[in-house]
Amino acid sequence: MKNLLKTFITTILTAAIVITGISTTTTTVTAATTKGGEFKNGGTVTIKPGDTMKLTVTDTNNLFWYSYANDYDIVCQYKWSSSDTSVIKVGTDFYDETVDYTECVSIIGVGPGTATITGKVSDGPQPDITMTVNVSLPKATAKQKKCKHAWKTTKKATCERVGIKTCKKCKYQKTLAKKAHKYIDKKVTTVEYDYSIVTIKCTGHDCTEPHEVVTNGYAVHEVCNNKCHFTVTVTMDKDGKVTPNSEYPSIDAAFDGLADHQIAEMSAGHDHGAYGIYEYPYGEGHAVTKTVQTCKWCGTKK
């Protein structure tokens, strides 16, 4: 009954964090909230080695033009990285598929230490966002230091993270070393192209009337009809060498062409500062089969 009540309270607290936006600030996250929380830029969380934590990331300052509400999920707008992958592995996942499909940052405590996870926007003026993650076990109490430990493995070590052994008497915990990868030969077939076309598109607009009113099911917003369709194209081979039939002789020249266009448009009072870079395969592809060594357990390439 006590465990059932604890599980119920944990579930309620976890849900409250997502719903109310309570953030994991510079305080340690307690056991009741280790299932998840809100990403706090500049904040700190602590998890145990081998544990996973899911953090939601929402646009509270309306930094992105498509954030029509301040609880807009923006996890997928960032490229995520860890400053030390031997301490923290970071990726993205769904917060809880049984409830909704909110995306979240998923962090795994690989081993003891401290690392920083960073979200970086590939294109746009938004600054990087960071959070510090401490991976550690509780320190031994005075009573636990005197105990003649009888160890039991409570979390097996894998090739991706450390494990944990727990004393059956005093419950003190220590980490078990991460296992080595077990590599095996695996044939992988991919399709390669001799060339690719890199297109840089101006995606700005002059925002003149009239606007088209569009609803996405959550909010009504206005979309400018006067879109910019200016593009510059560079064709490159698989080694990055520009082919003679390119519209521009180099990527730099293509950007110069785009800049000339934007300057002309802005001098005319139009807002054409945005752009996007798109790469497409060009020509007929051909199958290439290679033998690579990958880990039997986790699939990591050697």
Residue pairs with C-beta under 8 A, 6 or more apart in sequence:
9 32
10 31
10 32
10 33
10 35
13 32
13 33
14 32
14 33
14 35
14 36
16 22
17 33
17 36
17 37
17 38
18 36
18 37
18 38
18 56
18 95
18 102
21 38
21 58
21 60
21 71
22 37
22 38
23 37
23 38
23 39
23 40
23 43
24 33
24 37
24 38
24 39
24 40
24 43
24 44
24 45
24 55
24 131
25 40
25 43
25 44
26 43
26 44
27 44
28 44
28 45
28 46
28 134
29 37
29 45
29 46
29 47
29 53
34 47
34 48
34 51
34 53
35 53
35 54
36 53
36 54
36 55
36 56
36 95
36 96
36 104
37 45
37 53
37 55
37 56
38 55
38 56
38 57
38 58
39 55
39 56
39 57
39 105
39 119
39 129
39 131
40 131
41 129
41 130
41 131
42 130
42 131
43 131
43 132
44 131
44 132
44 133
44 134
45 53
45 55
45 131
45 132
45 133
45 134
46 133
46 134
46 135
46 136
47 53
47 107
47 109
47 133
47 134
47 135
48 109
48 135
48 136
48 137
48 164
48 173
49 109
49 110
49 111
49 112
49 135
49 136
49 137
49 161
49 162
49 163
49 164
49 175
50 108
50 109
50 155
50 161
50 162
50 163
50 164
51 108
51 109
52 106
52 107
52 108
52 109
53 106
53 107
54 93
54 95
54 104
54 105
54 106
54 107
55 104
55 105
55 106
55 107
55 131
56 73
56 75
56 95
56 102
56 103
56 104
56 105
57 73
57 74
57 75
57 78
57 104
57 105
57 119
57 129
58 70
58 71
58 72
58 73
58 74
59 67
59 70
59 71
59 72
59 74
60 70
60 71
61 70
62 70
63 126
64 72
64 74
64 77
64 124
64 126
66 72
67 74
68 216
68 218
68 219
68 221
69 218
69 219
73 102
73 103
75 92
75 103
75 104
75 105
76 92
76 103
77 121
77 126
78 119
78 120
78 121
78 129
79 119
79 120
79 121
79 122
80 90
80 91
80 92
80 105
80 117
80 118
80 119
80 120
81 90
81 117
81 118
81 120
82 88
82 89
82 90
82 107
82 115
82 116
82 117
82 118
83 115
83 116
83 117
83 118
84 113
84 114
84 115
85 110
85 115
86 110
86 111
86 113
87 109
87 110
87 111
87 112
87 113
87 114
87 115
87 133
87 135
88 107
88 108
88 109
88 110
88 115
88 117
88 133
88 135
89 107
89 108
89 110
89 160
89 161
90 105
90 106
90 107
90 108
90 117
91 105
91 106
92 103
92 104
92 105
92 106
93 103
93 104
93 106
94 101
94 102
94 103
94 104
95 102
95 103
95 104
96 102
105 117
105 119
107 117
107 133
108 160
108 161
109 133
109 135
109 161
110 135
110 160
110 161
110 162
110 178
111 135
111 161
111 162
111 175
111 178
112 135
112 136
112 137
112 162
112 175
113 134
113 135
114 132
114 133
114 134
114 135
115 132
115 133
115 135
116 130
116 131
116 132
116 133
117 130
117 131
117 133
118 128
118 129
118 130
119 128
119 129
119 130
120 128
121 128
123 275
123 276
123 277
137 164
137 173
137 174
137 175
138 173
140 172
141 172
143 170
144 167
144 170
144 171
144 172
147 167
147 169
147 170
147 172
148 169
149 167
149 169
149 170
149 172
150 167
150 168
150 169
151 165
151 166
151 167
151 168
151 174
152 165
152 166
152 167
152 168
153 163
153 164
153 165
153 176
154 164
154 165
154 166
154 173
155 163
155 164
155 176
156 163
156 176
157 163
157 176
157 177
157 178
157 179
158 178
158 179
158 297
158 298
159 178
159 179
159 180
159 181
159 182
159 295
159 297
159 298
159 300
160 178
160 298
161 178
162 175
162 176
162 177
162 178
163 175
163 176
163 177
163 178
164 173
164 174
164 175
164 176
165 173
165 174
165 175
165 176
166 172
166 173
167 173
181 295
181 297
181 298
181 300
181 302
182 295
182 296
182 297
183 293
183 294
183 295
183 296
183 302
184 293
184 294
184 295
184 296
185 291
185 292
185 293
186 291
186 292
186 293
186 294
187 289
187 290
187 291
187 292
188 289
188 290
188 291
188 292
189 287
189 288
189 289
189 290
190 287
190 288
190 290
191 285
191 286
191 287
191 288
192 238
192 285
192 286
192 288
193 238
193 281
193 282
193 283
193 284
193 285
194 237
194 238
194 282
194 283
195 235
195 236
195 237
195 238
195 243
195 281
195 282
195 283
196 235
196 236
196 237
196 238
196 279
196 280
196 281
196 282
197 233
197 234
197 235
197 236
197 279
197 280
197 282
198 233
198 234
198 235
198 236
198 251
198 254
198 277
198 278
198 279
199 231
199 232
199 233
199 234
199 277
199 278
199 279
199 280
200 231
200 232
200 233
200 234
200 254
200 255
200 258
200 275
200 276
200 277
200 278
201 229
201 230
201 231
201 275
201 276
201 277
201 278
202 228
202 229
202 230
202 231
202 258
202 261
202 262
202 265
202 272
202 274
202 275
203 227
203 228
203 274
203 275
203 276
204 228
204 262
204 265
204 270
204 271
204 272
204 273
204 274
204 275
205 224
205 226
205 227
205 228
205 270
205 271
205 272
206 224
206 226
206 265
206 269
206 270
206 271
206 272
207 224
207 226
207 271
208 224
208 226
210 225
211 222
211 223
211 224
211 225
212 222
212 223
212 224
212 225
213 220
213 221
213 222
213 223
214 220
214 221
214 222
214 223
215 221
228 265
228 272
230 258
230 261
230 272
232 247
232 248
232 254
232 255
232 257
232 258
233 246
233 247
233 248
233 254
234 242
234 246
234 247
234 248
234 250
234 251
234 253
234 254
235 242
235 243
235 245
235 246
235 247
235 282
236 242
236 243
236 246
237 243
242 249
242 250
242 251
247 254
248 254
248 257
258 275
261 272
262 272
262 273
262 275
265 272
266 272
266 273
292 301
292 302
293 301
293 302
294 300
294 301
294 302
295 301
295 302
